[in-house]
Amino acid sequence: MGVPLTKGGNVSLSRQVPGLTAVTVGLGWRAGSGCDLDASALLCGASGQGA
């Protein structure tokens, strides 16, 4: 299952797929010169707090 995100977007994976036990994250892009790219992720526990 893919979940595309836009800049500043977020998604609740546990709502998308109840019972989820594993996640694989992949990033890919092609950029010309002068482009600045950034990616980040935050893992939260069951309490909703950062793990």
Full PDB file with SEQRES, HELIX, SHEET, SSBOND, CRYST1, ORIGX, SCALE, CONECT and MASTER records, all heavy atoms in Angstrom:
SEQRES   1 A   51  MET GLY VAL PRO LEU THR LYS GLY GLY ASN VAL SER LEU          
SEQRES   2 A   51  SER ARG GLN VAL PRO GLY LEU THR ALA VAL THR VAL GLY          
SEQRES   3 A   51  LEU GLY TRP ARG ALA GLY SER GLY CYS ASP LEU ASP ALA          
SEQRES   4 A   51  SER ALA LEU LEU CYS GLY ALA SER GLY GLN GLY ALA              
HELIX    1 AA1 LEU A   13  GLN A   16  1                                   4    
CRYST1    1.000    1.000    1.000  90.00  90.00  90.00 P 1           1          
ORIGX1      1.000000  0.000000  0.000000        0.00000                         
ORIGX2      0.000000  1.000000  0.000000        0.00000                         
ORIGX3      0.000000  0.000000  1.000000        0.00000                         
SCALE1      1.000000  0.000000  0.000000        0.00000                         
SCALE2      0.000000  1.000000  0.000000        0.00000                         
SCALE3      0.000000  0.000000  1.000000        0.00000                         
ATOM      1  N   MET A   1       0.851  -1.177   0.000  1.00  0.00           N  
ATOM      2  CA  MET A   1       0.000   0.000   0.000  1.00  0.00           C  
ATOM      3  C   MET A   1       0.887   1.227   0.000  1.00  0.00           C  
ATOM      4  O   MET A   1       1.777   1.365   0.821  1.00  0.00           O  
ATOM      5  CB  MET A   1      -0.872  -0.026   1.247  1.00  0.00           C  
ATOM      6  CG  MET A   1      -1.663   1.228   1.444  1.00  0.00           C  
ATOM      7  SD  MET A   1      -2.479   1.197   3.051  1.00  0.00           S  
ATOM      8  CE  MET A   1      -2.631   2.925   3.290  1.00  0.00           C  
ATOM      9  N   GLY A   2       0.666   2.145  -0.888  1.00  0.00           N  
ATOM     10  CA  GLY A   2       1.412   3.389  -0.936  1.00  0.00           C  
ATOM     11  C   GLY A   2       0.594   4.527  -0.363  1.00  0.00           C  
ATOM     12  O   GLY A   2      -0.627   4.558  -0.485  1.00  0.00           O  
ATOM     13  N   VAL A   3       1.276   5.450   0.293  1.00  0.00           N  
ATOM     14  CA  VAL A   3       0.620   6.639   0.838  1.00  0.00           C  
ATOM     15  C   VAL A   3       1.407   7.859   0.369  1.00  0.00           C  
ATOM     16  O   VAL A   3       2.422   8.200   0.964  1.00  0.00           O  
ATOM     17  CB  VAL A   3       0.572   6.606   2.384  1.00  0.00           C  
ATOM     18  CG1 VAL A   3      -0.106   7.853   2.916  1.00  0.00           C  
ATOM     19  CG2 VAL A   3      -0.138   5.358   2.877  1.00  0.00           C  
ATOM     20  N   PRO A   4       0.997   8.484  -0.724  1.00  0.00           N  
ATOM     21  CA  PRO A   4       1.711   9.671  -1.193  1.00  0.00           C  
ATOM     22  C   PRO A   4       1.415  10.870  -0.288  1.00  0.00           C  
ATOM     23  O   PRO A   4       0.289  11.039   0.182  1.00  0.00           O  
ATOM     24  CB  PRO A   4       1.170   9.899  -2.601  1.00  0.00           C  
ATOM     25  CG  PRO A   4      -0.174   9.254  -2.595  1.00  0.00           C  
ATOM     26  CD  PRO A   4      -0.102   8.118  -1.615  1.00  0.00           C  
ATOM     27  N   LEU A   5       2.440  11.656  -0.020  1.00  0.00           N  
ATOM     28  CA  LEU A   5       2.288  12.849   0.810  1.00  0.00           C  
ATOM     29  C   LEU A   5       2.764  14.077   0.053  1.00  0.00           C  
ATOM     30  O   LEU A   5       3.691  14.000  -0.739  1.00  0.00           O  
ATOM     31  CB  LEU A   5       3.112  12.717   2.097  1.00  0.00           C  
ATOM     32  CG  LEU A   5       2.705  11.625   3.065  1.00  0.00           C  
ATOM     33  CD1 LEU A   5       3.719  11.543   4.200  1.00  0.00           C  
ATOM     34  CD2 LEU A   5       1.326  11.893   3.618  1.00  0.00           C  
ATOM     35  N   THR A   6       2.143  15.194   0.325  1.00  0.00           N  
ATOM     36  CA  THR A   6       2.599  16.467  -0.209  1.00  0.00           C  
ATOM     37  C   THR A   6       3.391  17.185   0.874  1.00  0.00           C  
ATOM     38  O   THR A   6       3.364  16.785   2.049  1.00  0.00           O  
ATOM     39  CB  THR A   6       1.409  17.341  -0.652  1.00  0.00           C  
ATOM     40  OG1 THR A   6       0.554  17.537   0.471  1.00  0.00           O  
ATOM     41  CG2 THR A   6       0.625  16.678  -1.768  1.00  0.00           C  
ATOM     42  N   LYS A   7       4.077  18.249   0.513  1.00  0.00           N  
ATOM     43  CA  LYS A   7       4.884  19.012   1.462  1.00  0.00           C  
ATOM     44  C   LYS A   7       4.041  19.386   2.682  1.00  0.00           C  
ATOM     45  O   LYS A   7       2.944  19.910   2.560  1.00  0.00           O  
ATOM     46  CB  LYS A   7       5.434  20.274   0.799  1.00  0.00           C  
ATOM     47  CG  LYS A   7       6.318  21.078   1.702  1.00  0.00           C  
ATOM     48  CD  LYS A   7       6.893  22.275   0.977  1.00  0.00           C  
ATOM     49  CE  LYS A   7       7.799  23.060   1.896  1.00  0.00           C  
ATOM     50  NZ  LYS A   7       8.417  24.182   1.183  1.00  0.00           N  
ATOM     51  N   GLY A   8       4.557  19.051   3.874  1.00  0.00           N  
ATOM     52  CA  GLY A   8       3.853  19.362   5.118  1.00  0.00           C  
ATOM     53  C   GLY A   8       2.750  18.371   5.462  1.00  0.00           C  
ATOM     54  O   GLY A   8       2.084  18.511   6.477  1.00  0.00           O  
ATOM     55  N   GLY A   9       2.541  17.359   4.632  1.00  0.00           N  
ATOM     56  CA  GLY A   9       1.468  16.394   4.851  1.00  0.00           C  
ATOM     57  C   GLY A   9       1.803  15.387   5.932  1.00  0.00           C  
ATOM     58  O   GLY A   9       2.954  15.211   6.317  1.00  0.00           O  
ATOM     59  N   ASN A  10       0.785  14.729   6.453  1.00  0.00           N  
ATOM     60  CA  ASN A  10       0.970  13.650   7.413  1.00  0.00           C  
ATOM     61  C   ASN A  10      -0.156  12.646   7.256  1.00  0.00           C  
ATOM     62  O   ASN A  10      -1.164  12.928   6.629  1.00  0.00           O  
ATOM     63  CB  ASN A  10       1.064  14.172   8.852  1.00  0.00           C  
ATOM     64  CG  ASN A  10      -0.195  14.889   9.273  1.00  0.00           C  
ATOM     65  OD1 ASN A  10      -1.265  14.313   9.267  1.00  0.00           O  
ATOM     66  ND2 ASN A  10      -0.080  16.157   9.637  1.00  0.00           N  
ATOM     67  N   VAL A  11       0.035  11.472   7.828  1.00  0.00           N  
ATOM     68  CA  VAL A  11      -0.962  10.416   7.730  1.00  0.00           C  
ATOM     69  C   VAL A  11      -0.886   9.552   8.986  1.00  0.00           C  
ATOM     70  O   VAL A  11       0.192   9.341   9.536  1.00  0.00           O  
ATOM     71  CB  VAL A  11      -0.749   9.556   6.459  1.00  0.00           C  
ATOM     72  CG1 VAL A  11       0.558   8.802   6.521  1.00  0.00           C  
ATOM     73  CG2 VAL A  11      -1.898   8.602   6.247  1.00  0.00           C  
ATOM     74  N   SER A  12      -2.027   9.097   9.465  1.00  0.00           N  
ATOM     75  CA  SER A  12      -2.076   8.155  10.583  1.00  0.00           C  
ATOM     76  C   SER A  12      -2.124   6.753  10.000  1.00  0.00           C  
ATOM     77  O   SER A  12      -3.161   6.320   9.495  1.00  0.00           O  
ATOM     78  CB  SER A  12      -3.314   8.406  11.456  1.00  0.00           C  
ATOM     79  OG  SER A  12      -3.444   7.368  12.408  1.00  0.00           O  
ATOM     80  N   LEU A  13      -0.995   6.047  10.041  1.00  0.00           N  
ATOM     81  CA  LEU A  13      -0.950   4.708   9.460  1.00  0.00           C  
ATOM     82  C   LEU A  13      -1.844   3.740  10.202  1.00  0.00           C  
ATOM     83  O   LEU A  13      -2.419   2.835   9.601  1.00  0.00           O  
ATOM     84  CB  LEU A  13       0.492   4.200   9.436  1.00  0.00           C  
ATOM     85  CG  LEU A  13       1.435   4.990   8.538  1.00  0.00           C  
ATOM     86  CD1 LEU A  13       2.847   4.451   8.672  1.00  0.00           C  
ATOM     87  CD2 LEU A  13       0.974   4.958   7.097  1.00  0.00           C  
ATOM     88  N   SER A  14      -1.995   3.899  11.519  1.00  0.00           N  
ATOM     89  CA  SER A  14      -2.863   2.987  12.273  1.00  0.00           C  
ATOM     90  C   SER A  14      -4.326   3.172  11.901  1.00  0.00           C  
ATOM     91  O   SER A  14      -5.110   2.231  12.000  1.00  0.00           O  
ATOM     92  CB  SER A  14      -2.661   3.179  13.777  1.00  0.00           C  
ATOM     93  OG  SER A  14      -2.993   4.495  14.162  1.00  0.00           O  
ATOM     94  N   ARG A  15      -4.707   4.345  11.438  1.00  0.00           N  
ATOM     95  CA  ARG A  15      -6.086   4.533  10.954  1.00  0.00           C  
ATOM     96  C   ARG A  15      -6.244   3.975   9.549  1.00  0.00           C  
ATOM     97  O   ARG A  15      -7.286   3.452   9.197  1.00  0.00           O  
ATOM     98  CB  ARG A  15      -6.445   6.017  10.961  1.00  0.00           C  
ATOM     99  CG  ARG A  15      -6.701   6.546  12.329  1.00  0.00           C  
ATOM    100  CD  ARG A  15      -7.297   7.937  12.289  1.00  0.00           C  
ATOM    101  NE  ARG A  15      -7.171   8.552  13.585  1.00  0.00           N  
ATOM    102  CZ  ARG A  15      -6.717   9.768  13.806  1.00  0.00           C  
ATOM    103  NH1 ARG A  15      -6.375  10.539  12.801  1.00  0.00           N  
ATOM    104  NH2 ARG A  15      -6.619  10.243  15.023  1.00  0.00           N  
ATOM    105  N   GLN A  16      -5.187   4.119   8.740  1.00  0.00           N  
ATOM    106  CA  GLN A  16      -5.231   3.614   7.368  1.00  0.00           C  
ATOM    107  C   GLN A  16      -5.255   2.092   7.338  1.00  0.00           C  
ATOM    108  O   GLN A  16      -5.945   1.501   6.511  1.00  0.00           O  
ATOM    109  CB  GLN A  16      -4.008   4.110   6.580  1.00  0.00           C  
ATOM    110  CG  GLN A  16      -3.977   5.595   6.323  1.00  0.00           C  
ATOM    111  CD  GLN A  16      -4.935   6.006   5.229  1.00  0.00           C  
ATOM    112  OE1 GLN A  16      -5.138   5.288   4.265  1.00  0.00           O  
ATOM    113  NE2 GLN A  16      -5.560   7.157   5.392  1.00  0.00           N  
ATOM    114  N   VAL A  17      -4.463   1.454   8.233  1.00  0.00           N  
ATOM    115  CA  VAL A  17      -4.330   0.002   8.229  1.00  0.00           C  
ATOM    116  C   VAL A  17      -4.344  -0.496   9.670  1.00  0.00           C  
ATOM    117  O   VAL A  17      -3.301  -0.668  10.297  1.00  0.00           O  
ATOM    118  CB  VAL A  17      -3.007  -0.438   7.550  1.00  0.00           C  
ATOM    119  CG1 VAL A  17      -2.944  -1.954   7.440  1.00  0.00           C  
ATOM    120  CG2 VAL A  17      -2.831   0.208   6.198  1.00  0.00           C  
ATOM    121  N   PRO A  18      -5.537  -0.702  10.241  1.00  0.00           N  
ATOM    122  CA  PRO A  18      -5.602  -1.211  11.617  1.00  0.00           C  
ATOM    123  C   PRO A  18      -4.848  -2.542  11.746  1.00  0.00           C  
ATOM    124  O   PRO A  18      -4.899  -3.377  10.854  1.00  0.00           O  
ATOM    125  CB  PRO A  18      -7.100  -1.412  11.850  1.00  0.00           C  
ATOM    126  CG  PRO A  18      -7.760  -0.485  10.873  1.00  0.00           C  
ATOM    127  CD  PRO A  18      -6.856  -0.472   9.675  1.00  0.00           C  
ATOM    128  N   GLY A  19      -4.108  -2.711  12.846  1.00  0.00           N  
ATOM    129  CA  GLY A  19      -3.336  -3.931  13.050  1.00  0.00           C  
ATOM    130  C   GLY A  19      -1.970  -3.918  12.388  1.00  0.00           C  
ATOM    131  O   GLY A  19      -1.272  -4.929  12.382  1.00  0.00           O  
ATOM    132  N   LEU A  20      -1.578  -2.795  11.841  1.00  0.00           N  
ATOM    133  CA  LEU A  20      -0.284  -2.658  11.176  1.00  0.00           C  
ATOM    134  C   LEU A  20       0.850  -3.033  12.129  1.00  0.00           C  
ATOM    135  O   LEU A  20       0.870  -2.597  13.278  1.00  0.00           O  
ATOM    136  CB  LEU A  20      -0.109  -1.210  10.706  1.00  0.00           C  
ATOM    137  CG  LEU A  20       1.158  -0.887   9.942  1.00  0.00           C  
ATOM    138  CD1 LEU A  20       1.109  -1.534   8.563  1.00  0.00           C  
ATOM    139  CD2 LEU A  20       1.301   0.614   9.803  1.00  0.00           C  
ATOM    140  N   THR A  21       1.796  -3.856  11.672  1.00  0.00           N  
ATOM    141  CA  THR A  21       2.909  -4.276  12.528  1.00  0.00           C  
ATOM    142  C   THR A  21       4.269  -3.890  11.968  1.00  0.00           C  
ATOM    143  O   THR A  21       5.263  -3.975  12.679  1.00  0.00           O  
ATOM    144  CB  THR A  21       2.893  -5.802  12.743  1.00  0.00           C  
ATOM    145  OG1 THR A  21       2.998  -6.448  11.484  1.00  0.00           O  
ATOM    146  CG2 THR A  21       1.619  -6.229  13.461  1.00  0.00           C  
ATOM    147  N   ALA A  22       4.355  -3.485  10.710  1.00  0.00           N  
ATOM    148  CA  ALA A  22       5.637  -3.110  10.120  1.00  0.00           C  
ATOM    149  C   ALA A  22       5.424  -2.041   9.055  1.00  0.00           C  
ATOM    150  O   ALA A  22       4.380  -2.002   8.412  1.00  0.00           O  
ATOM    151  CB  ALA A  22       6.314  -4.324   9.503  1.00  0.00           C  
ATOM    152  N   VAL A  23       6.414  -1.190   8.891  1.00  0.00           N  
ATOM    153  CA  VAL A  23       6.355  -0.112   7.899  1.00  0.00           C  
ATOM    154  C   VAL A  23       7.692  -0.071   7.163  1.00  0.00           C  
ATOM    155  O   VAL A  23       8.748  -0.155   7.787  1.00  0.00           O  
ATOM    156  CB  VAL A  23       6.103   1.253   8.571  1.00  0.00           C  
ATOM    157  CG1 VAL A  23       6.164   2.376   7.554  1.00  0.00           C  
ATOM    158  CG2 VAL A  23       4.777   1.253   9.293  1.00  0.00           C  
ATOM    159  N   THR A  24       7.643   0.051   5.858  1.00  0.00           N  
ATOM    160  CA  THR A  24       8.838   0.266   5.048  1.00  0.00           C  
ATOM    161  C   THR A  24       8.703   1.636   4.394  1.00  0.00           C  
ATOM    162  O   THR A  24       7.669   1.937   3.790  1.00  0.00           O  
ATOM    163  CB  THR A  24       8.970  -0.809   3.949  1.00  0.00           C  
ATOM    164  OG1 THR A  24       9.051  -2.090   4.576  1.00  0.00           O  
ATOM    165  CG2 THR A  24      10.197  -0.578   3.103  1.00  0.00           C  
ATOM    166  N   VAL A  25       9.733   2.450   4.516  1.00  0.00           N  
ATOM    167  CA  VAL A  25       9.714   3.807   3.956  1.00  0.00           C  
ATOM    168  C   VAL A  25      10.750   3.898   2.856  1.00  0.00           C  
ATOM    169  O   VAL A  25      11.892   3.472   3.034  1.00  0.00           O  
ATOM    170  CB  VAL A  25      10.028   4.853   5.048  1.00  0.00           C  
ATOM    171  CG1 VAL A  25      10.077   6.253   4.456  1.00  0.00           C  
ATOM    172  CG2 VAL A  25       9.006   4.777   6.169  1.00  0.00           C  
ATOM    173  N   GLY A  26      10.347   4.440   1.726  1.00  0.00           N  
ATOM    174  CA  GLY A  26      11.277   4.647   0.619  1.00  0.00           C  
ATOM    175  C   GLY A  26      11.130   6.054   0.076  1.00  0.00           C  
ATOM    176  O   GLY A  26      10.028   6.601   0.040  1.00  0.00           O  
ATOM    177  N   LEU A  27      12.236   6.642  -0.310  1.00  0.00           N  
ATOM    178  CA  LEU A  27      12.230   7.984  -0.887  1.00  0.00           C  
ATOM    179  C   LEU A  27      12.952   7.938  -2.223  1.00  0.00           C  
ATOM    180  O   LEU A  27      13.944   7.235  -2.374  1.00  0.00           O  
ATOM    181  CB  LEU A  27      12.957   8.971   0.027  1.00  0.00           C  
ATOM    182  CG  LEU A  27      12.386   9.142   1.424  1.00  0.00           C  
ATOM    183  CD1 LEU A  27      13.336   9.966   2.281  1.00  0.00           C  
ATOM    184  CD2 LEU A  27      11.027   9.795   1.367  1.00  0.00           C  
ATOM    185  N   GLY A  28      12.476   8.712  -3.151  1.00  0.00           N  
ATOM    186  CA  GLY A  28      13.153   8.805  -4.434  1.00  0.00           C  
ATOM    187  C   GLY A  28      12.795  10.107  -5.118  1.00  0.00           C  
ATOM    188  O   GLY A  28      11.677  10.597  -4.979  1.00  0.00           O  
ATOM    189  N   TRP A  29      13.755  10.673  -5.823  1.00  0.00           N  
ATOM    190  CA  TRP A  29      13.493  11.904  -6.551  1.00  0.00           C  
ATOM    191  C   TRP A  29      14.590  12.139  -7.574  1.00  0.00           C  
ATOM    192  O   TRP A  29      15.665  11.572  -7.499  1.00  0.00           O  
ATOM    193  CB  TRP A  29      13.382  13.112  -5.630  1.00  0.00           C  
ATOM    194  CG  TRP A  29      14.591  13.338  -4.774  1.00  0.00           C  
ATOM    195  CD1 TRP A  29      15.753  13.965  -5.133  1.00  0.00           C  
ATOM    196  CD2 TRP A  29      14.769  12.929  -3.424  1.00  0.00           C  
ATOM    197  NE1 TRP A  29      16.630  13.959  -4.093  1.00  0.00           N  
ATOM    198  CE2 TRP A  29      16.052  13.337  -3.023  1.00  0.00           C  
ATOM    199  CE3 TRP A  29      13.958  12.256  -2.514  1.00  0.00           C  
ATOM    200  CZ2 TRP A  29      16.545  13.093  -1.754  1.00  0.00           C  
ATOM    201  CZ3 TRP A  29      14.463  12.024  -1.250  1.00  0.00           C  
ATOM    202  CH2 TRP A  29      15.728  12.447  -0.886  1.00  0.00           C  
ATOM    203  N   ARG A  30      14.278  12.996  -8.512  1.00  0.00           N  
ATOM    204  CA  ARG A  30      15.254  13.492  -9.486  1.00  0.00           C  
ATOM    205  C   ARG A  30      15.198  15.004  -9.395  1.00  0.00           C  
ATOM    206  O   ARG A  30      14.121  15.589  -9.475  1.00  0.00           O  
ATOM    207  CB  ARG A  30      14.901  13.058 -10.897  1.00  0.00           C  
ATOM    208  CG  ARG A  30      15.074  11.599 -11.125  1.00  0.00           C  
ATOM    209  CD  ARG A  30      14.827  11.267 -12.569  1.00  0.00           C  
ATOM    210  NE  ARG A  30      14.830   9.806 -12.701  1.00  0.00           N  
ATOM    211  CZ  ARG A  30      14.447   9.178 -13.774  1.00  0.00           C  
ATOM    212  NH1 ARG A  30      14.006   9.848 -14.809  1.00  0.00           N  
ATOM    213  NH2 ARG A  30      14.495   7.866 -13.818  1.00  0.00           N  
ATOM    214  N   ALA A  31      16.338  15.611  -9.241  1.00  0.00           N  
ATOM    215  CA  ALA A  31      16.368  17.066  -9.106  1.00  0.00           C  
ATOM    216  C   ALA A  31      17.533  17.628  -9.897  1.00  0.00           C  
ATOM    217  O   ALA A  31      18.608  17.028  -9.952  1.00  0.00           O  
ATOM    218  CB  ALA A  31      16.504  17.454  -7.643  1.00  0.00           C  
ATOM    219  N   GLY A  32      17.298  18.773 -10.478  1.00  0.00           N  
ATOM    220  CA  GLY A  32      18.363  19.459 -11.192  1.00  0.00           C  
ATOM    221  C   GLY A  32      19.213  20.263 -10.226  1.00  0.00           C  
ATOM    222  O   GLY A  32      18.971  20.290  -9.020  1.00  0.00           O  
ATOM    223  N   SER A  33      20.217  20.927 -10.739  1.00  0.00           N  
ATOM    224  CA  SER A  33      21.082  21.737  -9.892  1.00  0.00           C  
ATOM    225  C   SER A  33      20.286  22.889  -9.290  1.00  0.00           C  
ATOM    226  O   SER A  33      19.298  23.357  -9.851  1.00  0.00           O  
ATOM    227  CB  SER A  33      22.258  22.277 -10.699  1.00  0.00           C  
ATOM    228  OG  SER A  33      21.768  23.114 -11.736  1.00  0.00           O  
ATOM    229  N   GLY A  34      20.681  23.314  -8.096  1.00  0.00           N  
ATOM    230  CA  GLY A  34      19.997  24.406  -7.418  1.00  0.00           C  
ATOM    231  C   GLY A  34      18.800  23.976  -6.597  1.00  0.00           C  
ATOM    232  O   GLY A  34      18.111  24.802  -6.014  1.00  0.00           O  
ATOM    233  N   CYS A  35      18.522  22.676  -6.518  1.00  0.00           N  
ATOM    234  CA  CYS A  35      17.395  22.176  -5.728  1.00  0.00           C  
ATOM    235  C   CYS A  35      17.870  21.742  -4.345  1.00  0.00           C  
ATOM    236  O   CYS A  35      18.914  21.118  -4.212  1.00  0.00           O  
ATOM    237  CB  CYS A  35      16.732  20.988  -6.411  1.00  0.00           C  
ATOM    238  SG  CYS A  35      15.878  21.427  -7.917  1.00  0.00           S  
ATOM    239  N   ASP A  36      17.105  22.073  -3.342  1.00  0.00           N  
ATOM    240  CA  ASP A  36      17.397  21.672  -1.977  1.00  0.00           C  
ATOM    241  C   ASP A  36      16.292  20.710  -1.538  1.00  0.00           C  
ATOM    242  O   ASP A  36      15.125  21.074  -1.529  1.00  0.00           O  
ATOM    243  CB  ASP A  36      17.424  22.902  -1.072  1.00  0.00           C  
ATOM    244  CG  ASP A  36      17.821  22.576   0.345  1.00  0.00           C  
ATOM    245  OD1 ASP A  36      18.433  21.510   0.567  1.00  0.00           O  
ATOM    246  OD2 ASP A  36      17.539  23.394   1.240  1.00  0.00           O  
ATOM    247  N   LEU A  37      16.658  19.475  -1.198  1.00  0.00           N  
ATOM    248  CA  LEU A  37      15.683  18.458  -0.840  1.00  0.00           C  
ATOM    249  C   LEU A  37      15.837  18.080   0.625  1.00  0.00           C  
ATOM    250  O   LEU A  37      16.933  18.074   1.167  1.00  0.00           O  
ATOM    251  CB  LEU A  37      15.867  17.218  -1.715  1.00  0.00           C  
ATOM    252  CG  LEU A  37      15.805  17.477  -3.216  1.00  0.00           C  
ATOM    253  CD1 LEU A  37      16.197  16.232  -3.980  1.00  0.00           C  
ATOM    254  CD2 LEU A  37      14.421  17.940  -3.621  1.00  0.00           C  
ATOM    255  N   ASP A  38      14.719  17.745   1.268  1.00  0.00           N  
ATOM    256  CA  ASP A  38      14.732  17.383   2.677  1.00  0.00           C  
ATOM    257  C   ASP A  38      13.624  16.368   2.927  1.00  0.00           C  
ATOM    258  O   ASP A  38      12.576  16.415   2.314  1.00  0.00           O  
ATOM    259  CB  ASP A  38      14.500  18.630   3.533  1.00  0.00           C  
ATOM    260  CG  ASP A  38      14.612  18.360   5.013  1.00  0.00           C  
ATOM    261  OD1 ASP A  38      15.246  17.354   5.393  1.00  0.00           O  
ATOM    262  OD2 ASP A  38      14.065  19.149   5.792  1.00  0.00           O  
ATOM    263  N   ALA A  39      13.859  15.438   3.856  1.00  0.00           N  
ATOM    264  CA  ALA A  39      12.843  14.462   4.252  1.00  0.00           C  
ATOM    265  C   ALA A  39      13.010  14.189   5.737  1.00  0.00           C  
ATOM    266  O   ALA A  39      14.112  14.224   6.272  1.00  0.00           O  
ATOM    267  CB  ALA A  39      13.000  13.178   3.459  1.00  0.00           C  
ATOM    268  N   SER A  40      11.898  13.943   6.419  1.00  0.00           N  
ATOM    269  CA  SER A  40      11.970  13.602   7.839  1.00  0.00           C  
ATOM    270  C   SER A  40      10.794  12.704   8.189  1.00  0.00           C  
ATOM    271  O   SER A  40       9.802  12.632   7.474  1.00  0.00           O  
ATOM    272  CB  SER A  40      11.953  14.858   8.705  1.00  0.00           C  
ATOM    273  OG  SER A  40      10.769  15.589   8.495  1.00  0.00           O  
ATOM    274  N   ALA A  41      10.930  12.000   9.322  1.00  0.00           N  
ATOM    275  CA  ALA A  41       9.873  11.122   9.807  1.00  0.00           C  
ATOM    276  C   ALA A  41       9.894  11.144  11.326  1.00  0.00           C  
ATOM    277  O   ALA A  41      10.940  11.342  11.944  1.00  0.00           O  
ATOM    278  CB  ALA A  41      10.070   9.702   9.300  1.00  0.00           C  
ATOM    279  N   LEU A  42       8.748  10.958  11.946  1.00  0.00           N  
ATOM    280  CA  LEU A  42       8.625  10.920  13.396  1.00  0.00           C  
ATOM    281  C   LEU A  42       7.864   9.667  13.771  1.00  0.00           C  
ATOM    282  O   LEU A  42       6.769   9.424  13.272  1.00  0.00           O  
ATOM    283  CB  LEU A  42       7.873  12.156  13.905  1.00  0.00           C  
ATOM    284  CG  LEU A  42       7.530  12.178  15.380  1.00  0.00           C  
ATOM    285  CD1 LEU A  42       8.801  12.236  16.223  1.00  0.00           C  
ATOM    286  CD2 LEU A  42       6.632  13.356  15.699  1.00  0.00           C  
ATOM    287  N   LEU A  43       8.441   8.865  14.643  1.00  0.00           N  
ATOM    288  CA  LEU A  43       7.809   7.645  15.112  1.00  0.00           C  
ATOM    289  C   LEU A  43       7.148   7.930  16.451  1.00  0.00           C  
ATOM    290  O   LEU A  43       7.792   8.439  17.366  1.00  0.00           O  
ATOM    291  CB  LEU A  43       8.848   6.539  15.277  1.00  0.00           C  
ATOM    292  CG  LEU A  43       8.370   5.239  15.895  1.00  0.00           C  
ATOM    293  CD1 LEU A  43       7.354   4.566  14.958  1.00  0.00           C  
ATOM    294  CD2 LEU A  43       9.546   4.316  16.155  1.00  0.00           C  
ATOM    295  N   CYS A  44       5.859   7.626  16.568  1.00  0.00           N  
ATOM    296  CA  CYS A  44       5.118   7.831  17.816  1.00  0.00           C  
ATOM    297  C   CYS A  44       4.644   6.493  18.358  1.00  0.00           C  
ATOM    298  O   CYS A  44       4.278   5.602  17.599  1.00  0.00           O  
ATOM    299  CB  CYS A  44       3.920   8.739  17.594  1.00  0.00           C  
ATOM    300  SG  CYS A  44       4.377  10.403  17.120  1.00  0.00           S  
ATOM    301  N   GLY A  45       4.642   6.364  19.666  1.00  0.00           N  
ATOM    302  CA  GLY A  45       4.135   5.155  20.322  1.00  0.00           C  
ATOM    303  C   GLY A  45       2.619   5.201  20.436  1.00  0.00           C  
ATOM    304  O   GLY A  45       1.953   6.115  19.930  1.00  0.00           O  
ATOM    305  N   ALA A  46       2.054   4.223  21.102  1.00  0.00           N  
ATOM    306  CA  ALA A  46       0.598   4.115  21.248  1.00  0.00           C  
ATOM    307  C   ALA A  46      -0.012   5.329  21.935  1.00  0.00           C  
ATOM    308  O   ALA A  46      -1.159   5.692  21.688  1.00  0.00           O  
ATOM    309  CB  ALA A  46       0.255   2.855  22.019  1.00  0.00           C  
ATOM    310  N   SER A  47       0.777   6.001  22.783  1.00  0.00           N  
ATOM    311  CA  SER A  47       0.271   7.183  23.484  1.00  0.00           C  
ATOM    312  C   SER A  47       0.227   8.419  22.593  1.00  0.00           C  
ATOM    313  O   SER A  47      -0.302   9.452  22.998  1.00  0.00           O  
ATOM    314  CB  SER A  47       1.167   7.476  24.696  1.00  0.00           C  
ATOM    315  OG  SER A  47       2.448   7.900  24.249  1.00  0.00           O  
ATOM    316  N   GLY A  48       0.806   8.315  21.394  1.00  0.00           N  
ATOM    317  CA  GLY A  48       0.852   9.466  20.494  1.00  0.00           C  
ATOM    318  C   GLY A  48       2.065  10.339  20.720  1.00  0.00           C  
ATOM    319  O   GLY A  48       2.248  11.339  20.040  1.00  0.00           O  
ATOM    320  N   GLN A  49       2.923   9.952  21.644  1.00  0.00           N  
ATOM    321  CA  GLN A  49       4.136  10.700  21.940  1.00  0.00           C  
ATOM    322  C   GLN A  49       5.287  10.148  21.108  1.00  0.00           C  
ATOM    323  O   GLN A  49       5.288   8.979  20.753  1.00  0.00           O  
ATOM    324  CB  GLN A  49       4.494  10.593  23.426  1.00  0.00           C  
ATOM    325  CG  GLN A  49       3.411  11.125  24.337  1.00  0.00           C  
ATOM    326  CD  GLN A  49       3.189  12.617  24.163  1.00  0.00           C  
ATOM    327  OE1 GLN A  49       4.133  13.385  24.157  1.00  0.00           O  
ATOM    328  NE2 GLN A  49       1.932  13.010  24.003  1.00  0.00           N  
ATOM    329  N   GLY A  50       6.280  10.989  20.833  1.00  0.00           N  
ATOM    330  CA  GLY A  50       7.460  10.554  20.110  1.00  0.00           C  
ATOM    331  C   GLY A  50       8.130   9.381  20.802  1.00  0.00           C  
ATOM    332  O   GLY A  50       8.224   9.355  22.028  1.00  0.00           O  
ATOM    333  N   ALA A  51       8.550   8.402  20.040  1.00  0.00           N  
ATOM    334  CA  ALA A  51       9.168   7.201  20.602  1.00  0.00           C  
ATOM    335  C   ALA A  51      10.657   7.395  20.769  1.00  0.00           C  
ATOM    336  O   ALA A  51      11.280   8.183  20.157  1.00  0.00           O  
ATOM    337  CB  ALA A  51       8.906   6.000  19.702  1.00  0.00           C  
TER     338      ALA A  51                                                      
MASTER        0    0    0    1    0    0    0    6  337    1    0    4          
END                                                                             
